[in-house]
């Protein structure tokens, strides 16, 4: 993290990036009824180069949304259906003996793709989670002493069902921390469900491919250039550090969020800002993303779990305790003494 004396550039009108993102969003929403927050957060994860975890009951379009997004943004797509009997080689690949060559050959697994849908990720055992963790963190797989990089851009979209307990494994804290966002997917309203019935029951719409891997990489670089005022960066740091200050032996919080949450807040805020057609991050953007970025990184104490406390409630307490910087959009747009470069 560094500071620089730079000011944001506010475009006079819609840019080509804005039009591309608007068109891509439209294509996904042609298929997905409602769930605007989930769709927006998925695009935020893509632009911020972060992985996204979708949690919700069956039938709320988690898998459909991930498949639709993958088709719209282009690139190689792979769907992994996780089960309790899965082994690491099922996703990363394995060594195969070729009798004709009298030697072993490496057969890459389905995880070598641009967008990987890890369906029902919490059904996989620890060894599979460990193998996936390497791919998510290092963007590579190791097979028989050989390291194979995954193509760029690379993104894992994972889904999990919170209501089942049979054949389900809890995600390790280290792996939850690798997800930039965890999005709670809610059931549709009555009007939305009626729209789903009319739209999907006979001839479901088919999305068009809008982006390419190269175009997506360019958009990610554009998101990196979104202006972050020093006061906004300090606000993100205070929010994350407050979770660590709350943690303790007598607290409801055993462990707070680490520095990866701070980096994630800024990266996600930049991506969300670009998605909303703005060239600078506001404190409201940080606040809007706090639950999805911070909550799943918190480790509750046994007392909190017994009392039914949720991580989201603790994030609400932090948001209420940490004052939001009094800085107007005009001040942010005009720049400040320091900016996050």
N, C-alpha and C positions, 0 to 999 in steps of 0.2 A: 504494500500500500504506500503510495507516495502522494505528495501534494504538488500542485502546479498553479501558476497564475494564468488560468485560462477561463474563458467565459463560454457559455453555451451558444450554439448557433441555432436560432429559431427559424425554420424554413417559412418562407412567405406563403406557401400553399402546399397542397398534398404532394408528397414525393413519390417516386416509383416504389420505394419500400413500403410506404403507407398503402398504396394501391394493391401491391402484391399481398400484403398481410390481410387487408380487407377482403380481397377475393378468396384467399385461403380460408379465412374464418367463415365466409359465406358458404363455401362448399361443405365444410364440416357441419354447419348448422342446417344445411339442406337435409342432412341425414339425421342428425341428433335433435330431437325436440326438447326445448328447454335446456336445462343443465348449462346455462350460459357461464356460470362461474367455473365449472369443471373444464369446459372447452377453453376458456381464457387462461386458466392455470396450466393446462397442457401445452398450449402455445408458449406460455411464459417459460416453462421448463425447457422446451425445444430451443428457444432463442437464447436462454441463459446457459446452455450446455449442461443442464442438470437432469438427473433422473427424477421420475415422478411416480408416486405410489397412490393409487386410487383405492379407497376403501368404501364399501357399501354392500348392502344386501343384494342377493341375486336379482337380476332382471332390471337393473337401473341403467343399462347401456354402457357399463364400464368397458367391456371388451369391444363392443361395437365402436365406441368413441376412439379407442386406441387404434383399431384397424383403419377407421376412416381417416384419422389424422395421419397415419403412416402412408396411406395412399395419396393424400393430398400433398404432402411435403416431398414425396418421391424417395428414391433410394431403395436399397434392398431391405425387405421386411421379413421378419421371422416370428412365428408364434410358438411359444414353449408352454405346453400344458403341464404344470407341475403336479406330481403325484408323490405319495410317500415312498414308492419303490424306485424313484429316479436316482440315478448315480451321476457323478460329475461328468463322465465321458459322454453322457447322453446330450449334454448341452455344449461342452467345450470341444469335443472331438476325441479321437483316439488314434493309436498306432495300429496299422493293419499290415500283416505279413503278406508280401507278394511272392508267391512261389516262383513265378517266371523271372523275377529279379533277384531272388534269394536275399531279400532285404526287407526291412520294415518301411512302410510309407505312412505319412501322416494324413489322416482324413479329418479336416476341420469340421467342427460341429455347427449347428444352426445359429449359435450365438454370434458368429461372424457375419454381422449384418449392420445396416445403418440404424434401424429401429427394431428393437426386440421387445415383443410383448410377452412378459412373464405372467401368465395367467394363473391366478390362485397361488401366488408365490409362497404363501405361508403353509402350503402342503408339502414343501420340499424339506428333506432332512438336512442336518448340519453340514455334511460334506458338500452337498450341492450348493447350499447358501455360501459356503466358503469359496467355492469355485466361481460363483457368480460375483462375489464381492471383489475378486481380483479383476474381473472384466470391468465392473463398474468403476473401480478406483484407478486402475492402471491402463485401461483400454487395451488390454492384451490378454491372451490365454497362453498357458504353459502346458505343452503336451510332450511327454517323454524327453524333457530337457530342451525342447525347442520352443521359442517364444514367437507367437504369431500376433501381430497387431490387428485390431479391428478397424474397419474402414471409418473414415470421418466424413460427416458428423456421426456420432454414436450416441444413442439414447436408449435407456431401459424404461419402458412403461410397464409398471407392475400393478396387478389387481389383487385384492384380498377380500375375503368374506369374513366379517367380524362376528357372525352369529353361530358359526359351527365350531365344535370342539373336538370332534372325532377325526383323527388323521390330520391334525393341524399342528404346526410347529410355530412357536413365537419367534418372530424375527429378532436376531441378536441386535444389541444396541449399536454395535459398530456398523451393521448393515443399514439400520434405520438412519444413521447419521449420513450415510452415502446418498440418501434420497434428498434432493433439494427441496421438494415439496411433498407433503402428504395431504391429499384432498379428500374430504368427506363427501361422498356422493349421496344425495338425498333422493327420496322417492318423488316422482312427478306429482304435480297437482292434478285435480280432476280435469281441468280444461286441457292441460298438457297431455294427460293420458288419452283423452278423446282425440287430440291431434295425432298422437302416436297411432291410434287405431286406424284413422283415415289414411295416414301417410304410409304405414308399414304393412298393412294387412294384405294388400293385393299386389302392387308393383313397387317395391321399395326403391327410393331414389339411389342412384349410383354416383358417387362423387367423381369429379375430374381431378387429374393431377395438375397442380398449379406450380409447384416449386421443383427444383432439382437439388441434388446434394450440394452442387457448387453455389447455387443461389441461396440455399439455406446457410452455408458457411459465410457468405457475404452479409446476410442479415444478422448473423451472430456477431460479426465484426462491427456492424453498425450499432448494435445494442451496446457493445463495449464502449462506444464513444458518447453515449448518453451522459449528460452533465449531472454530477452529484455535488451539491453544495457541501461545504465543510460542516455546517450545522446539521444537515441531514445525515451525513456520515456519523457524526458524534451521537445522534439520536439512536441510530441502529446499534452502535457499540454499547450505549447505556442500557438499551433493552436487553441485550444478550447478557451483559455482565450482571444485570440485576437478577437474572435467574440463578447465577452462580452464588450471588450473595444471599439468596433465600435458602440455598441448600445447606443442610447441616444435620447432625444426629437427632435433634429435636424438632426438625422441620418436616413438613409434608413432602418436601422435595429432597430426594437423596442426592441427586446430581443435576446440575444445571446444564445449559447448552454450551458447547465449546465454540472456539473461534470459527469453525466451519459454518456455524449458523450466521455469524456476522457477515462473512463473505457471501453466503447464500442470500441473505437479505438484500445486499447491495446488487448482486448479480440479477436476482429475480426482479427487483424494483426497476433496474434499467430495462430489462426485457419487457416488463409490464408497461412501462412508460412508452417504449417504442410501439408496443401493440396498440396503445391508446392514442398514438399520433402526437406525442409530446416529445420535446427534446431535452427535458430536464426532470429530475426526480423531486417529488414533493414529500414532506413528512407523512402525508396521508397515504402515499403509496407504501411506505414502510409499515405503517399501522395496518393497512389492508392485507398485507402479506404475512404479518407476524404469526398468526395461528398456523398457517400451512408450513412455514419455515421452521418455527421454534417448537411447537407443541410435541411433535413426534420425537424430538431429541431429548426431552425431559425424562428423567427416571424418578418415579414416585416412590415414596417410602412405604413401608408395610402398613403404617397407620392410615396413610392417605388411600391406599388401595382398599383397606377394610372399610373406610368411611365412604367409599364410592366417589372420591374426588377424581376429576378428570384433568388431564394436562391442559385442556383448553381453559378451564377455570383459573388455573395458575397463570396462564398467559394473560387472561383478562385482568388479573390482579396487578401484573407487571405493567400492562398498558395504562392502568389507572394510576399507578404510583409514579411512573416516569413521565415528567412533563414534556409535552410535545413542543418543539422549538417554534417560537413565534416568528415565522418568516413567511412572507406572502409570496405568491407565484411571481409577482413583479420583481421582488428582490432576488428570487432564485434565477429568474430569466436574465436579470441584469448581471448576474455573477457576484462573486464575493472575493474576499481577500485570498481564500484558499479553495481549491477544488480538488476533488478526488480524480487523479489521472489514471 
